[in-house]
Every structure is written in C-alpha cells, then in structure tokens.
C-alpha cells in the first residue's frame, strides 16, 4: 500500500523514529531544506531506489538511483532538497523490500 510520508523531527534529546515499510511504487516523500530519506536495512535483501527528477527545459525526466547495501544495520541517507526534486518525490523501488525500514527526517532547521 502506498504511503504519503510525514516528516519526523527528533528533538536534541533524541527520539525513537517510527519506521515506514516502503511500497514498490506510489509512495510520496516530502522534500525541502533539511529533509532526508533514511533507509535502514534490517534484513539481507539489496534493493535499489530511484528518485525521479523533474523535467528541465523540456528535457526528458531522469532519475537518481541509489543501492541499499545488503546486511542488517546498513543504511543510506539521501538528502531531499526541493530545489532538486520539487515539493514532493515518488520513489520507485527495484528488488525485494522485505527488511527495509524508511523514514523522512528533518535536522530541525
């Protein structure tokens, strides 16, 4: 089931984040200054995530693709500036998503 992510902003004292299980497509991530997508591997699968870029001067849409390393405890942090992706971005995943937790986090700025 596709999800519209909410931004999690932990205080300086720290907080436990609420994981979101990603959908293969259809999720919507907010973008903006200080926002990032945190992907945490809890299993052994090694999916990839593609974030489409908006068209520029009529050029075709392209995407940035990131690999999630296999092995529990590995993580990827992807900045989500609106100047790159627009106000939101809808990722597409390739591979098995079992054992993947995702979060949109803010550094509080």
C-alpha positions as CSV (number, residue, x, y, z in Angstrom):
1,X,0.0,0.0,0.0
2,X,1.4,3.4,-1.0
3,X,2.1,5.9,1.8
4,X,2.4,9.7,2.0
5,X,5.3,10.1,4.4
6,X,5.3,12.6,7.3
7,X,8.5,14.3,8.4
8,X,9.9,13.1,11.7
9,X,11.9,15.7,13.6
10,X,13.6,14.3,16.6
11,X,14.5,16.7,19.4
12,X,18.0,17.3,20.6
13,X,17.4,14.8,23.4
14,X,16.8,12.1,20.7
15,X,13.7,10.1,19.9
16,X,12.7,6.7,18.6
17,X,11.7,7.1,14.9
18,X,8.6,5.3,13.5
19,X,9.6,3.2,10.5
20,X,7.6,3.1,7.3
21,X,7.6,-0.1,5.1
22,X,8.1,1.2,1.6
23,X,5.8,0.3,-1.3
24,X,7.3,-0.7,-4.7
25,X,5.8,2.5,-6.1
26,X,3.3,5.2,-5.3
27,X,4.8,6.5,-2.1
28,X,5.1,10.3,-1.8
29,X,8.0,11.8,0.1
30,X,8.0,15.5,1.1
31,X,11.1,17.5,0.0
32,X,12.6,20.6,1.4
33,X,15.6,22.2,3.2
34,X,17.0,19.9,5.9
35,X,14.9,16.9,4.9
36,X,16.4,13.5,4.1
37,X,15.3,9.9,3.4
38,X,16.8,7.5,5.8
39,X,16.8,3.8,4.6
40,X,17.8,1.2,7.2
41,X,18.4,-2.4,6.2
42,X,17.2,-4.9,8.8
43,X,17.5,-8.0,6.5
44,X,19.7,-9.3,3.7
45,X,18.0,-8.0,0.6
46,X,19.7,-5.3,-1.5
47,X,17.1,-3.3,-3.3
48,X,17.6,-0.1,-5.2
49,X,15.6,3.1,-5.1
50,X,15.1,5.6,-7.9
51,X,14.1,9.2,-7.3
52,X,12.8,10.9,-10.5
53,X,14.0,14.3,-11.3
54,X,11.5,16.9,-12.7
55,X,11.9,17.8,-16.4
56,X,14.2,20.7,-17.1
57,X,13.9,22.9,-20.2
58,X,11.7,20.3,-21.8
59,X,14.3,17.5,-21.4
60,X,13.1,14.0,-20.5
61,X,12.7,13.1,-16.9
62,X,15.7,11.2,-15.5
63,X,16.3,9.7,-12.0
64,X,18.9,9.3,-9.4
65,X,19.3,5.7,-8.3
66,X,20.8,4.5,-5.0
67,X,21.7,1.0,-3.9
68,X,20.8,-0.2,-0.4
69,X,23.7,-2.4,0.9
70,X,22.8,-5.9,1.9
71,X,23.2,-6.8,5.6
72,X,21.3,-5.8,8.7
73,X,22.4,-2.5,10.1
74,X,23.5,-0.9,6.8
75,X,21.8,2.4,6.0
76,X,21.6,5.0,3.3
77,X,20.8,8.7,3.9
78,X,19.6,10.7,0.8
79,X,19.0,14.4,1.0
80,X,15.7,15.6,-0.4
81,X,16.1,19.2,-1.4
82,X,13.1,20.7,-3.1
83,X,15.5,22.5,-5.5
84,X,16.4,19.1,-6.9
85,X,13.2,17.1,-6.7
86,X,10.4,19.7,-6.3
87,X,8.0,19.8,-3.3
88,X,7.5,16.0,-3.3
89,X,9.0,13.0,-5.0
90,X,7.6,9.5,-5.6
91,X,10.3,6.8,-5.5
92,X,10.3,3.6,-7.4
93,X,12.0,0.5,-5.8
94,X,13.6,-2.4,-7.6
95,X,14.2,-5.7,-5.7
96,X,12.7,-7.2,-2.6
97,X,11.7,-4.7,0.1
98,X,11.4,-7.2,3.0
99,X,13.6,-6.0,5.8
100,X,13.7,-2.3,4.7
101,X,12.6,0.5,7.0
102,X,12.4,4.0,5.7
103,X,12.0,7.4,7.4
104,X,11.8,11.0,6.2
105,X,13.7,13.0,8.8
106,X,14.5,16.6,9.4
107,X,17.5,18.1,11.1
108,X,15.3,20.6,12.8
109,X,16.3,23.6,10.7
